[in-house]
């Protein structure tokens, strides 16, 4: 249930209505926008008579929220959210351009790629220190040593770092060292992990699961937000369908759907979607044209010899050409690089 207050409501009015809600056993979530103030009522509202609140002079209207997700819902938060990642704004017209190798392989490799990507316009550096792999015999990443390399690359370039957390074991270290904590598709419904992420003060990049519906995806974001961390960015990375020619099927429809149903920023990972480097460019351009708040693109200086996902990685010169094209599309639709 949400309570929409009238324009120019005073703080005293807000406090009075909020107290009315709390005395009926509900928690509140206040959203103060430029045009209106909304009180989100969290808890069992089925037995609450909405007319009790409508009689208050400060209340404009009271509505039930049908969706099971509340804090992530557009109804609870009518205006778009913007997430700040160590100074890089994501959402509300600001694009996140995340680039870097699938896996951290060496200090020289990461810093070389980071410098090239930054020169092209990237504002965030990605790199896998811990790698979830389908096969136990595949390269699993460098672990904490890889995380230290990413930190060195941040010092060398000034780019905030994005890397994937796989378990709560390293949560404190990630909260200390990582600017944007990524939760991969396989962990999207690791609810114990999601609850713990609600206790950290770092923003979270939540990838869509391989077979997740929109509602399941949003409910995973709700787990993080309900536990106290509302700085969530959604990431569409393709879903599993009957098609086997590509790695996954990129769901471009998810971008306008997310915009309609939630207030959270959404970025797209065209590298994991298609699994082929030549698909990255058209899908990246299509994602920005559809309204995405950013891209996560795998860039490698020697993809032929990459330890992980070389086939879907762009060489730095191809990434540079892509960003030049993206800039034109972004300008047309009012996005800022």
RAPE-V143694 format. One record per helix or strand of 2 or more residues. SS is the DSSP state (H for helix, E for strand). FROM is the first residue (numbers start at 1). LEN is the number of residues. If there is no record, write none. Layout:
SS/FROM/LEN  SS/FROM/LEN
This chain:
E/2/4  H/11/12  E/27/6  E/37/6  H/51/4  E/59/5  E/83/3  E/88/4  E/96/5  H/107/14  E/124/3  H/144/14  E/160/5  H/168/10  E/180/4  H/185/3  H/191/7  E/203/5  H/214/13  E/232/5  H/253/9  E/265/4  H/270/5  H/277/13  E/294/6  H/303/3  H/310/3  H/316/17
